Amino acid sequence: MVTRLVGKEPAWLMAMTYWVVGPFLMCSITAAYVSQRRARRRAGDATVGRHQ
């Protein structure tokens, strides 16, 4: 906040966003997709939705 008041942008914030938050977000999306897919496969013949 103080750096913005004097007109300087904190470079570490962009670096942290790029190198930590970006890959974490991609991994969490991938993990959610895999979890849903495994749950559907475990359900077997119990089809849910319009395809029966």
Buried (B, 14 or more C-beta within 10 A) or exposed (E): EEEEEEEEEEEEEEEEEEEEEEEEEEEEEEEEEEEEEEEEEEEEEEEEEEEE
